[in-house]
Amino acid sequence: MSLELPVIGVPPSRTAPAGAALLERRSAEHPSPPPARPGREPLRADAAGPVVLVSHGFQAHYELGFANGLAYNRVPVTLLGSSTTLASRLSPGVTLLNIRGSQDPGRSRWRKLADMGRYHLRLLLQAWRLRRCTFMVIGMLRPEWLLGIVEGLLLRLTVRRLTLTVHNILPHDRHTVLMRATYWLIYRIPHRLVVHTEATRRALVERFGIPPGRIVLMEHGLNDAVDRLAIGREQARQQLGIPPQRCTGLFFGHVSQFKGLDLLLDALPQVPHFTLLVAGRCSGDDYGRAMRARLEALVREGRVIWLDGFVDEDTVARVFAAADCTVLPYRHIDQSGVLMLSLAQGVPVLATRVGGFTEVVHSGNGAFIDEPSADAIARALQRFTGERDRYRRSEVMRTVERLQWRRTVEPLVEWLREEGGRPASPGTPAS
């Protein structure tokens, strides 16, 4: 799953100071969980025992939805977060321990290394202190051999139960023999692996030999943390400098090779009456530098509008308000946070037939790009330009109502409840 969005929510100047002290708090600013609809009461998970979410600072919107979804279903949650955690939006049922502290990108390299070392020591101390809890690792850091294998084994030997959320079978653009061997080991350490798509579950079984009984499939929740703006499309376009009548597609998120922006740019000459809005930073590798040069040239030609660098939440909502569609020309992916954000904003998507996209996208909320190629993308854009008026935002949002976090976590809550009365297994890696 790709969740590499632009940095949003809190600009760097407002992050907590480096070396922030351990903070323990229970958020009281978020309203209580909404009442359940008739016939859909929150699952009773009292017997499951408390849960500790370990996000490693992974995407603030994802950790927010995951934590609040569990809390809605009456699971006691402790979130081991950071300065980027959206603390004021956490449910009152979530306790936040800010053990990672500042993630200010302006820190020196040595300060970052020192902060990272302190963080992992604090994590292991919290694992010992909260060892009777179920630990759920919902994000992973590099290097995998150290944090995935060594730290994973230490957690497995310490805590009551351990789960790992598998966002992608292998890291993006690192599908090597070494990575496959590393993840073969990593996937055997936790008691359970949590996946968001059937495609990921099947790959774990077929390619990595994981027993199906060790996998919990829960769909990815909607990114509904970004509030929609109370403005229309024309006003949003005026603020962004987009011609009001032109069909406009949005490419949103960090620009990396697997996301296929180069293919989308190659397709633009075949769709002359189409405007592309790009909101995201380019990676620092050769691909990112090449894409930066291309984007700058297309901006000068008036074919592309590019929001580079920091994007606050109002601007995120504005670009989705201005777009007719979100374009996801990905070469490979398991599941995407950008997809969930777009659908939550009521914006239809044009997506390649890869990974979990085929499990969410359909004619009611978008269309498929036949293959990750410039010609196929151009054909999809041309078709969409002719039929864009048939999509209504309210109808697009209605197609994914089932993906609210309080519902998507239910399979995980069921597993917690079933396991609540059973003794934990010995602290040895699973077969």
C-alpha positions, 0 to 999 in steps of 0.5 A, spaced: 500 500 500 502 506 498 501 512 503 506 516 501 502 523 501 505 530 501 506 532 508 500 535 511 497 537 517 502 541 521 507 545 517 515 544 519 515 550 523 510 548 528 512 541 529 514 539 537 521 541 538 527 535 537 528 531 543 521 532 546 519 528 552 515 522 553 508 525 553 502 521 556 495 523 554 488 521 553 485 526 548 479 529 550 478 534 544 475 529 539 468 528 540 465 521 542 464 516 537 458 517 533 452 512 535 452 506 531 446 505 526 440 501 528 442 493 527 450 495 527 452 496 534 460 496 536 463 489 537 464 488 544 471 486 545 472 487 552 475 480 553 480 481 548 484 485 552 488 492 551 492 493 544 498 497 543 499 500 536 506 501 534 506 506 528 513 508 527 510 515 525 507 512 519 502 516 516 498 520 521 491 519 517 492 512 517 494 511 525 488 516 526 483 512 523 486 505 525 486 507 532 479 510 532 476 504 529 478 500 534 476 505 540 469 505 537 469 498 537 470 498 545 478 496 544 482 499 549 488 502 545 494 505 547 498 509 541 505 509 541 506 516 536 510 522 535 509 529 534 506 528 527 500 524 530 493 528 530 492 528 537 486 532 538 482 528 533 484 521 537 478 518 540 477 519 548 478 511 548 485 512 545 491 513 550 497 517 546 504 516 548 509 520 544 515 516 545 518 518 538 518 525 539 520 530 534 520 528 526 522 535 524 525 534 518 530 540 519 534 536 524 541 534 523 543 527 521 546 526 528 540 528 531 536 524 527 540 518 529 540 520 536 532 521 536 531 514 532 536 510 537 532 513 543 525 512 540 527 504 539 529 504 546 523 507 549 519 502 544 522 496 547 521 499 554 514 500 553 513 493 550 516 490 557 511 495 561 505 493 557 507 486 555 500 483 557 497 487 551 497 485 544 502 489 540 500 491 533 505 494 528 502 498 523 508 501 520 515 499 518 522 502 518 528 501 514 533 497 515 528 491 515 533 486 518 534 490 524 527 493 525 523 487 522 527 481 524 531 483 530 526 488 533 520 483 531 523 477 535 524 482 541 517 484 541 515 477 539 519 474 546 516 480 550 509 481 549 503 477 549 501 477 542 504 481 536 501 482 529 504 486 523 500 490 518 503 488 511 502 494 506 506 491 500 508 484 500 515 487 498 518 494 498 516 499 492 522 498 487 526 493 491 523 486 489 530 483 490 532 476 492 535 479 498 528 483 500 524 476 498 529 472 503 528 478 509 521 478 508 520 471 508 523 471 515 519 477 517 513 474 516 514 468 520 515 472 526 508 475 528 502 471 531 498 474 525 499 478 519 494 483 517 492 485 510 488 490 507 486 486 500 485 479 498 491 480 493 496 481 498 493 475 502 493 470 496 500 473 495 502 471 502 500 464 502 502 462 495 509 466 494 511 466 502 508 459 504 504 463 510 498 459 513 491 462 511 489 461 518 495 466 520 492 472 516 487 477 518 484 480 512 481 487 514 479 492 508 483 499 508 479 504 511 477 511 508 481 517 509 476 521 512 480 526 516 481 531 511 474 535 511 471 537 505 471 544 503 464 548 503 466 551 496 464 549 489 469 546 484 469 553 480 471 557 486 476 551 488 479 552 480 479 559 481 483 559 487 488 554 483 488 558 477 485 552 473 480 554 467 473 553 470 471 548 464 477 544 462 477 537 464 482 536 470 485 530 473 489 530 479 496 526 481 496 526 488 502 524 493 510 523 493 512 522 486 516 515 485 517 511 480 512 505 481 506 511 481 507 512 474 507 519 473 512 519 467 507 515 463 501 520 465 506 525 462 507 521 456 500 521 455 498 528 455 500 530 448 494 525 446 489 529 450 490 536 449 484 539 452 486 536 459 489 539 465 493 535 470 494 538 477 500 535 481 500 535 488 506 532 491 514 532 492 519 529 487 523 523 490 531 525 491 533 520 486 535 520 478 527 519 477 525 524 481 530 529 478 528 527 471 521 528 473 522 535 476 525 537 470 519 535 466 514 538 471 517 545 470 517 545 463 510 543 463 508 548 468 511 553 463 507 550 457 501 551 461 499 544 461 501 542 468 499 546 475 504 543 480 504 544 488 511 542 490 513 541 497 508 542 503 501 542 502 496 543 508 490 540 509 486 546 506 490 545 500 489 538 500 481 539 500 482 544 495 485 540 490 480 534 490 475 539 490 478 542 483 479 535 480 474 531 476 478 525 477 484 522 481 489 519 476 493 513 479 497 510 473 501 505 478 506 500 475 504 496 482 501 497 488 497 493 494 493 498 496 493 506 496 491 511 501 491 516 495 485 512 493 481 512 499 482 519 500 480 521 493 473 516 494 472 519 501 472 526 498 467 524 492 472 524 487 472 518 482 479 515 480 482 512 473 486 507 476 491 501 473 488 494 474 494 492 479 493 490 487 487 491 491 485 497 486 480 491 483 477 490 489 475 497 490 474 501 484 468 500 479 463 503 474 460 507 480 466 510 482 471 510 477 474 506 471 480 502 469 486 504 465 487 497 461 495 497 462 500 502 465 502 505 458 502 512 455 497 510 450 492 506 455 492 512 460 491 517 454 485 512 452 482 512 459 483 520 459 479 521 453 473 516 455 473 520 462 473 527 458 466 525 455 463 522 461 465 526 467 458 529 468 455 522 470 459 522 476 456 525 482 460 526 488 455 524 493 454 517 489 461 516 489 462 517 496 456 512 497 460 506 494 465 506 499 461 507 505 462 500 508 470 502 508 469 507 514 474 505 519 469 503 525 467 497 520 473 495 516 477 493 523 471 489 525 475 482 523 481 484 527 476 486 533 473 479 532 480 475 532 482 479 538 475 477 542 476 470 540 483 470 542 482 474 548 480 468 553 486 463 550 493 463 553 498 466 549 503 462 545 510 461 547 515 467 544 517 463 538 517 465 531 511 462 527 512 456 522 
